[in-house]
Structures are given as structure tokens and as C-alpha cells.
Amino acid sequence: MKIEDFSALVLLTTKVGDGNMSFFKGEKEALKNRKKIAEKFGLNLDNFVVLYLQHKDKVYSVTIKDLGRGAKDTKTVIKADAAVSNREEVYLSILTADCLPIAVYDPKTKTIGLIHVSRHNLKKIVKSTIEALKKKFNINPKNLVVNIGPSIGPCHYEIDLWEKVEKELTRLKVLKKNIYNPRICTFESSDYFSHRKSKSRKLPDNRFATIFGPR
């Protein structure tokens, strides 16, 4: 089971088709690319909420007042590694290039969460996000549907982050059948940016976006 089976949308930008999405790797180009991706899918960039990742365990609860934060500038970006919301106007977004982008959806309450997972914060951020969803929106972890996005695989990394995060999710009572992980390795794939590959081959160290919101 995956999130796309329900009334929610997980969008992944690509390296060649959509380009770099990080302001910190080229602001003018990234803003142009973000506007193009919003237009491509019929979305409003002012409804995006973009996180600036810290490799820690802070979870931010997005309200209507946060719409547009970090979408067009770096000054308003939210410093957190996960965000949750039950507002239908909100499209959460994170930028990655090897770390795990994880979208979490509760079909019962229409609540969404988007998590950035790295080896530094794996257990803390996944647990903190599910606890925030339970506390703020009264979700049941057994109802959650989870998509794990493109990220570096054990074929090119010392740690099997896919296996670890799947184990952590099931430990927190997410049903195994509700975890969708196509195991797309960013180092192997030509569709997504990879920090490790860029560094080893002296290429621009860019980022792709995961965008999550209502269909």
C-alpha cells in the first residue's frame, strides 16, 4: 500500500527534468525551478512550506499562517527535520540528496507528515514525528501509510538506512504492509541528486525536492 492510493499526493522532482531545488546551491536557478514545478502540477508555490534540515529531532506543526514559508526565500524557512499538518491548503517540502524523505499519511484524519531522516537522527525523528501526530491529531499508528523516497542504499553506504527505518516504523506500530519503499538508490539512479556521488565525482552538490500534500 502507498500514499498515492489515497487522496494525497507525493511529488518528487528529478535531476534532469526539474533541476536543483536548493537556494543554498543557487538561489535564482532554484526559485525558477520551484516555480516551474508548481506550475507543472497546477500548484501554488505560496502554499508550499519548506524545511531547512538540521539532522536533529524537531517536528514543526504547520498552521495556515505558515503558508509560503521558505518557498521563495531563505529568510522565512522553517528549521526542522519534520513537519505535520491537517490543513488541506498545505504542501510540505524537504530537499535531499541521499538522506531519506519519508511521507506519512493518515487516511482517517487526512493528516500528513514529512520527515527527513539521516543516520544522525533516525530513531529520534521518526519517533518524535509519530508522537506529534498522536498528540496533535489523535492518529493511530496502525492507520498510517508511509512512502520512503529515493535515498542512498546499502550498495553505496555503510549503513542500511532503509532496513533501519522500516524496523523503527514497525516498532512504533506502523503496519509493515503500509510501508512503501521502492528502494531507489540516489547514488545508482540517474534521476536524483546524490551528495556522495557529487562529492566523489566533483559535480555540483544539488538537491531534489519531495513535495507532499492533498491531491
Secondary structure, 3 states (H helix, E strand, C coil): CCHHHCCEEEEECCCCCCCCCCHHHCHHHHHHHHHHHHHHCCCCHHHEEEEECCCCCCEEECCHHHCCCCCCCCCCCEECCEEEECCCCCEEEEEECCCEEEEEEECCCCEEEEEEECCCCHHHHHHHHHHHHHHHHCCCHHHCEEEECCCCCCCCCCCCHHHHHHHHHHHCCCCHHHEECCCCCCCCCCCCCCHHHHHHHCCCCCCEEEEEEEC
